[in-house]
Amino acid sequence: MKKTLTTAFMAVCAVALSWGQAVPVYLDDTKPIEERVEDALGRMTLDEKIAVIHAQSKFSSPGVARLGFPDFWTDDGPHGVRPDVLWDEWMQAGQTNDSCVAFPALTCLAATWNPCMAAAYGRDLGEEALYRGKDMILGPGVNILRTPLGGRNFEYMGEDPYLASRMVVPYIQGLQSKGVAACVKHFALNNDEEYRNQVNVIVDDRALYEIYLPAFKAAVQEGGVWGLMGAYNLYKDQHNCHNQYLLNDILKGEWGYDGVVVSDWGGTHDTRQAVENGLDMEFGTWTDGLSFGASNAYANYYLARPYKELIQKGVYTTKELDDKVRRVLRLFFRTTMNRNRGYGFMNSEAHYATARRIAADGIVLLQNKGGVLPIDTLKTSTVLVVGENAIKMMTVGGGSSSLKVQRETLPLEGLRQFFGDRVKVEYARGYVGDTTGEYNGVVAKQKLYDTRSAGELLDEAVEKAKTADYVVMFGGLNKSDYQDAEGHDRKKYGLPYGQDRLIEALTKANKRFVYVNISGNPVEMPWKDKVPAIVQGWFLGSTAGEALADVLTGRVNPSGKLPYSWMAKLDDYGAHKLGTYPGTWRDGKKIIDEEYKEGLFVGYRWVDKEKLQPLFAFGHGLSYTTFKLGKATADKASLAAGDSISFTLSVTNTGKKAGAEVVQLYVRDCESSLVRPYKELKAFKKVYLQPGESKDVTLTIGRDALSFFDDKAHQWKAEPGDFEALIGNASDNLTQKVKFTLK
């Protein structure tokens, strides 16, 4: 990297000091970016233009050394800066200075319902990326949780387009404030991993625009995102990395996107489609994404030599090429050519503190019968910790978001650090799951090999549980294939490794039993009513152990809320009830059509439509204190086009502990010409209160919150008439109703 920058710097100096020549406009950062882009574009040769629109290594693309543009370096996210790999391989480069702070997975971030946490997340990640010389982080992800089997759901922000929109915007703004480009992904309809390269999604326009696109639109129009990555799957029989409908018509046409579209690695399939259908920068998976180990491999990319030859033959002019290069140059001026970026830093205590705050803010207390939690630290002498997930690193594995961390505190370690010598914290394995602990050359610190039988492990845990003051089991999923991991979906909704049997036995052995579910997805819980306390612990990154100890012991009052509906069985999800997942193979078995028959009715929208009772509702989350919501009032009885309406209510902490509540506002259209969900989330606010403290919370919505997408007119429409604002602290606990009218 230093050599590249030095070459670029010398090239700049050579241009600036040319005999009798003024400094070129593109080097003058006082000039508007668009003027600098046009000046640089006019100086580039055809070969230089072709070079900047495709990769030169696994994670980099070339700049223009002759003109002083350094190479451009990307890296995987979105939970931390991925360790450096070899030039043409996925294996580690063997460096010793590429460890990072792992931030909580994005499901946890979404569960904070706190945009301030998203801004801090992006800012600190940007500082780590800067230090490592990265110009673009490949994240965040905002695809919708449609099925709980989705292998990559842990990298996304839940089931609701509004919640995902409000959380992704500050993340992008925080990251890009450091001069590092965000690359929001995967555009679009990448809602499951199995057969992801062959799935052709069939979805109606209303569901597309109302459910699957809003977070991307917010990223573009509000977040000002500089990069966007196409998805592997297809829509309307075109791969999404070069898709006329998604990239040209919607993204660049309707939304006016001025950034770059980056292919997912190996997601490009055809030169002409790549040229014509909106792709700007092509990256590959193996050496070149086409033919492993080829001579001059990167010149074989679809947007490399094949594209250049079509221009030379007159099949294309440089019109399409110049549009792509303009976007790449714009990206350069925002990142590598931005002299005000600073240098960044990594593995700082400030970054660990941010990660810990986000983790604790997102942990969800699902159930707490009899007030078992928090653990009574004054009257406790022994705590038994059970489960493989108490001693398993969760930063290693899961696909492209796998990290090489400087440190990761495991749940067992976190509790032992908290209690010290005051409380005896014992451990029992309970079950054996995945013992590998390695991904792309990064080896986890724990040794998980165990030769004991399932019966022996269960018996040991039960015997120890009988004499402990508290039993805390850390179970759930992990980041192995066919669990929470890229490339495959889960094969079943239930817990793996015989955990249900272990949980049933522990409920009988100890009345103070706490189950902590580590996962990015909901799981089946046939034993729910028998377990006193249930906590959703997510994949929490470097500070997992500290954050979980904070919440379990009451040092931090839990305030997370679920970003998705947690159903009792798989058929309670529309995608499975209607038999649409994973789709139907076409003749020849090259393409699988997956029809989203549930349409708009995803998550709590489906719950309302089918009148289902979830295990835990969207927006649900308990606290160690209690809150009272006062009567909500509106500042007006009606609103007109371009107007807004505000709803105000008091929130009081009626308990004995400081804590936070999330006030949620859903809108119901009392009468519509088109079918609509019963209610939709349109505003929320998290408020922190001391015991006895009250605060007024105001939630404001505009006409857009009342709109639906009219697929026949192909436009958003808000129909005059009566609406209701439904306000509460969960989608199934909306205690306030305020009627108003749209004129």
Beta strands, then each sheet from edge to edge (+ up, - down):
strand 1: 60-61
strand 2: 72-76
strand 3: 136-138
strand 4: 181-187
strand 5: 199-202
strand 6: 227-230
strand 7: 234-235
strand 8: 238-239
strand 9: 260-262
strand 10: 364-368
strand 11: 382-386
strand 12: 424-428
strand 13: 438-439
strand 14: 442-443
strand 15: 470-476
strand 16: 513-518
strand 17: 533-536
strand 18: 584-585
strand 19: 592-595
strand 20: 627-629
strand 21: 633-634
strand 22: 638-639
strand 23: 644-653
strand 24: 659-669
strand 25: 680-689
strand 26: 694-702
strand 27: 708-710
strand 28: 715-717
strand 29: 721-728
strand 30: 736-742
sheet 1: 1+ 2- 3- 4- 6- 9-
sheet 2: 8+ 7- 5- 19- 18+
sheet 3: 10+ 17- 16- 15- 11- 12-
sheet 4: 13+ 14-
sheet 5: 20+ 23- 21+
sheet 6: 20+ 23- 26+
sheet 7: 22+ 30+ 29- 24+ 25-
sheet 8: 27+ 28-
end
